[in-house]
Amino acid sequence: MGGKVLKIEDEFEEIATRTIDDRNRLTLGELPKGLKRVQIYKNDRGEVLLRPVVEIPASEAWLFENEEALKSVKKGLKDASEGKISKLNLNDL
């Protein structure tokens, strides 16, 4: 299929066993609560990994592509959650 390669060094825990039906479908039941999309990876041993993904509107993707801007937003959110905020008078600008 020629997709991207994902190198993983992580531990996985078996959480369930499922049966593939006659139409080659696999149901996950309650496992993926709230998930709508997954990336599917397969290694040389035939093991499959489902990786949850979310879609981001193109107009917002720039933030995740700009490391400095994302860092600034994260710092602002952290400061706000710690009460490190002050009122700004727009007339003073």
Residue, then its C-alpha position, 0 to 999 in steps of 0.5 A: m500500500g506504500g503508506k507511511v511507516l510508524k516506528i513504535e517502542d511501546e508496550f501494548e496490553e491485550i484488552a479483548t479478542r474479537t472474531i472477523d465475520d464472513r464479510n471480513r469485518l471486525t467490530l470493536g464494540e465498546l472499545p473505541k468510545g468517542l472515536k470516529r477514525v483510526q489509522i491502521y498499521k501492519n508490521d511484517r509479522g501481520e500484527v495490526l495497530l489501530r491508532p486513533v486520529v482526529e481531523i483538524p480543519a485546514s484553517e487551524a492546522w497552521l497552529f500545529e505546524n508552527e512549533e513556536a505558536l503552539k508553545s505560546v498557546k500552551k503556555g497561555l493556557k497553563d498560565a490561565s489555569e494557574g490564575k496567572i492572568s491580568k486584565l488588559n485595557l485596550n486603550d493602553l495599547 
